[in-house]
Amino acid sequence: MAYVSVNAHGQVTLPAKMRSKLDIEPGSTLLVEEENSEIILRKARVVEQSVLDKLELIAVRQGTTPQDVVRAVRKIRNKIHSGGE
């Protein structure tokens, strides 16, 4: 555990040891969530636009609705964040 300060721009600096351990480099994307009055930072998993385009084509061909996609994404996100990869 470490303490960090929030600067005038709302920014914090993550401790070097944590950045190194989690392979967080300049330009890395983090997911920020609020849960039970806590701020949670997670390393984001970014998907290339070309992959999303291919998935969209498959979904359209199969008659998948936008609501189906939202439900599937939420299910996968919950699985990832609960450690059940």
N, C-alpha and C positions, 0 to 999 in steps of 0.2 A: 504494500500500500504506500502511496505517496500523496503529498499535498501539493496542489498547484494553485496559482492565483489566476484570476480572470482579469485581463487588461481592459483598457477603456473601450476597445473594439469588440469585447466579448470573447476574446481568444484566450486559449490556454496552451501552454507548452507541455507536451507529454515528456516524461523523463526518458533520457537516452537509453537506459537499460530496457525499459518497456518497449520502446520503439524497435530496438535491436532484436529483442526476444520475439516480437510479433511481426518482424519484417515489415515495419511501417517506414516507408521512405518518403522523401518529398514527392508530392504528387499522388500519394496513395489516397484512396477514397475510404472514408469511414462512414458508417451508418450511425446516426444519433437517434436514440429513442428515449422517451420518458416513460418510466414504469414505477408506479407506487411512490411518486415524489423523488425518484432517483433518475439520474442521467446515465444512460448506458451507451458506451461507444463500442462498436464492433467493426472489424475490418470488412469492408463491403466486397462482395463478389460481383464484379462488373461483367456484363454480357455484351459482346460485340453486336452492333446493329445488324450485321449480315446474318447472325444466328437468329435474332428476333424476326427478321424478314422471312427467313425460311420457316420458322415456327408458325408465323402468321399464315403463310401459304398452306401449310399442312392443316391448320385449324379451319381455314375457310373451306378447303376440300372436304373435310370431315363434318362440316356443319356445326362446328363448335361456336357457341355464343360467347360474347364478351364476359358474361356472368360466369360461364364455365371456366374461362381463363383466370378470372379473378379468384375463384374458389381454388383452382389448382395451384396458383401462385401462393396464396395464403397457406395452403397445406404444406407446400414445399418449404416456404419460409419458416413456418413453425417447426418443421422437422429439423431444418438446419440449425435454428437457434436453440433447440432443445438438446443439441448434441447427437441427434440420431441420424447423422449423415450416412 
